[in-house]
């Protein structure tokens, strides 16, 4: 296939086509591209009998012996869509997470970029010259619209958009093209980016342009990280600061240093809900430096993601704030990566490649030789162990800003509360009284319940049946807003039944409660209270999270009720009461991390109280008040909890002592899935005895999802790479049954 740059071909490039399997192919480079081609650029190449888009992976490369190479056809964009370090990062991810390079590229690059979407062009017209008087007069008679266009352009001081001129004068496209061809009009086309940094994510966020004066602990943290930045070598810092200690101000100070020196920075946050505050603060603090901040998360449209990616790759922006996938941002001269709330499970992707944003951030910093800062009031035990071992530099901030007191912790034993309740026992008497006092004082409160919907299950008292999802092994949840019963795993919906599906009894009752039912109760108890609810059901509308948080900060709501999206990072000075409605939810999970997650959640939610001048109170409702995570959280004792939990993990060999790899098998036939999983374990033990400590196979906690029966294995290993090097070739040969799909999850965070 001929190339578009002439017949002479110089050099060889390795290109990874998006639909060419998990490998790079060698292509010759035409002379017209020899000096401009770069690693990370998007090109069109022949692949089989078709043309494919791919990324330049290596250039120049060595030509394979005795092979006639086909040529690169076309350069799609002048600027690279991937930085060279991201190409190396993608290779590391494919090896470490045991997946194909193509699946990694699907995650790293936005879909619009992979498809080669062309940017929007804005075409502008200016007058090049006026024709001679006789020619112009003749034009006025035979082509009056063209003459009118020349008159209009001659009266303008600057370029005029082509589309506006055509619409305003009623001209045809061909008439304008004729003027351009005659040399009378000059046309200039420039890329018109929609610029995601102009998105109104921070509207309503009142943030002062000047930051607070840093306290001694903040200054020490900034100076420590600044030393690493100055050395221009790889360092990872753990910023361990209690909630309200001003970690964000430390981040902002470091980002200012980086951009002032001409570098770029990535700022990762775990939840979309945190974006408005973070973006608002960064924009105000960086305004004097003329820095544009790109926003990156799942709520962006495909066009916005494309424009944001291109803005970064062109160097138009040097700071990006976003969720885990922002770690791949193609920023120029990247010098700093910040991962806020690094302990959050949302940094772990739930589909192949199942990468962890925090770990990928550290690896990218390592590849570039730059500084990575991990921040949290409740670090993950993996990160904490690295800090204790000296692999990470530990910076501690033990006090809140302005020496504000930590919130008072009050634990309510719900076993006793039920004995005194008169019907309503979702909200304890102490929590109700606390809400009443805040409403009287015109202060604000946050209520946390990590369960959406109205009621969690429908039970028949006559036959004992529970209404389950027809496709998954979970009970349907009632959603009162549209009176439907929904599955939160596959989104199956049906009309909420009024009779038992099994025995047709009319005595069926909905049991349990979610955020919708709590909202109803609050409306009944406090008719005048202004209540806002934030969960997956209310956040479906784009930017709705920004609107609610802005209105809550402005005092338009008295009570904010929500799930985990309000549990961390948010700063509301007028919130003096935080209520945790069911602290036992995460403790009930079949997960060795249940205690850690519960402690982190309690501490983070509690940290939303008392962040202003008024003292805060935290009310924790629990049926298990004596458990370690609740008692340690009451004392806000992270060191004590981490020590006790690490001792238990070491005893049983759980992470962070060893790596944990989860291997899930799924298919429509439960017998076939069990047979394949059992046979796989036998074959692995036969060929590689002692390669790993294997537990299972056993049914997953959610045994069936979307008609797929699920069984999992656990591999406990000391080294991931050595295990995968032996296991993956066998997997490719042995696990090739089309009816059973298997998925590897390295450093698994989800046990369900």
Secondary structure, DSSP 8 states (H G I E B T S, - for coil): ---TT-S-EEEEEEEEETTS-SS-EEEEEEGGGTTT--TT-EEEEEETTEEEEEEEEEES----TT----BEEEES-SS-SS-HHHHHHHHHHHHHTT--HHHHHHHHS-HHHHTT----EEEEEEE-----HHHHHHHHHH-HHHHHHHHHHHT-SS-EEHHHHHHHHT--HHHHHHHHHTTSEEEEEEE----GGGSSTTTT----SS-----HHHHHHHHHHHHHHHHTS-EEEEEEE-TTS-HHHHHHHHHHHHHHTT-EEEEE-S-GGGHHHHHHHHHHHHGGGT--EEEESTTS-HHHHHHHHHHHHTTS-SEEEESGGGGG---TTEEEEEEETTT-GGGB-SSSS--BHHHHHHHHHHHHT-EEEEEESS--HHHHHHHHTTSSEEEEE-S-GGG----EEEEEEHHHHHHH-SS--SS-HHHHHHHHHHHHHT-EEEEE-S--SSBSEEE-TTT--B-B-SSSSSB-EEETTTTEEE-TTT--EEE--SS-TTT--TT-EEES--HHHHHHHHHHH-TT--EEEESTTTT-STTHHHHHHHHHHTTS-SEEEESGGGSSS---TTEEEEEES-TTTGGGSS-TTHHHHHHHHHHHHHTTSS-SSS--EEEEEES-TTSHHHHHHHTT-HHHHHHHHHHHHHHHT-TTSSEEEEEEEEES-HHHHHHHHHHHHHHHHHHSTTSSEEEEEEEEEEEEETTEEEEEEEEEES-HHHHHHHHHHHHHHH---TT-EEEEEET-----
